[in-house]
Amino acid sequence: MDPAERAQAARARVPRIDPYGFERPEDFDYAAYEEFFSTYLVILTKRAIKWSKLLKGSGGVRKSVTVKRYVRKGIPLEHRARVWMAVSGAQAQMDQNPGYYHRLLEGESSSRLEEAIRTDYYSPAMLGLKTDQEVLAELVRMKLPAVAALMDGHGVLWTLLVSRWFICLFVDILPVETVLRIWDCLFNEGSKIIFRVALTLIKQHQEFILEASSVPDICDKFKQITKGDFVTECHTFMQKIFSEPGSLSMATITRLRESCRAALQAQS
């Protein structure tokens, strides 16, 4: 069977709507996905058995070394809602504030909550978003100086390249299975996971990026690095994000955020 026939056959077998209810994009590679999923299904089955044993009879999910290891290897779809609520702290907040969501729906406002959302990413100034983009720029300077030099040499603003990565948390940028695996770790370990993903994408494709000779070329290469087998094979990809960037603590992220935010505020 030639590649065209293989692609057509895979398209007939793989549903157009994915298991999460999203329509697959027009350029979706059905043959590559089918090949990947045939091996990933074995991993999913093993993880489902392990998670069922872990959760059986437990009163709740508590953060631990074991849970961290399990989360990094992927949470089965059937357990995701429960585990996300637990490890993110949302379940504890719900238990401590019964009926709060329904009061919000009825019009009760929370200035504290609104300010937390505005200050972070979604205020008109988008200071939180700009801060995190500058943090990534600093991390690239530290860990991938050749890429940083390319950006500086062409005067490329990081907001042109990665703003959607941060705002959308990789939704509609990376394959949905990969996004959900990222979110598994994000809810458990915090926002440093976003930087690990970004650094892994850049480091894995460093030589490809360094071939760029203009600003449009750099922008195009950053679009291309979010596609292909590397990001589709989510289990291998998630292993890479914990090895490729090297050491990256939340303390480092916090320190860089403070310095970058101060610099941005001084500029304005």
HELIX and SHEET records of a PDB file:
HELIX    1   1 PRO A    3  ARG A   13  1                                  11    
HELIX    2   2 TYR A   30  LEU A   55  1                                  26    
HELIX    3   3 VAL A   65  ARG A   72  1                                   8    
HELIX    4   4 LEU A   77  SER A   88  1                                  12    
HELIX    5   5 ALA A   90  GLN A   96  1                                   7    
HELIX    6   6 TYR A  100  LEU A  105  1                                   6    
HELIX    7   7 SER A  111  ILE A  117  1                                   7    
HELIX    8   8 ARG A  118  TYR A  122  3                                   5    
HELIX    9   9 LEU A  127  LYS A  143  1                                  17    
HELIX   10  10 PRO A  145  HIS A  154  1                                  10    
HELIX   11  11 TRP A  158  CYS A  168  1                                  11    
HELIX   12  12 VAL A  176  GLU A  189  1                                  14    
HELIX   13  13 LYS A  192  GLN A  204  1                                  13    
HELIX   14  14 GLN A  206  ILE A  209  1                                   4    
HELIX   15  15 VAL A  215  GLN A  224  1                                  10    
HELIX   16  16 ASP A  229  THR A  232  1                                   4    
HELIX   17  17 CYS A  234  ILE A  241  1                                   8    
HELIX   18  18 MET A  250  GLN A  267  1                                  18    
END                                                                             
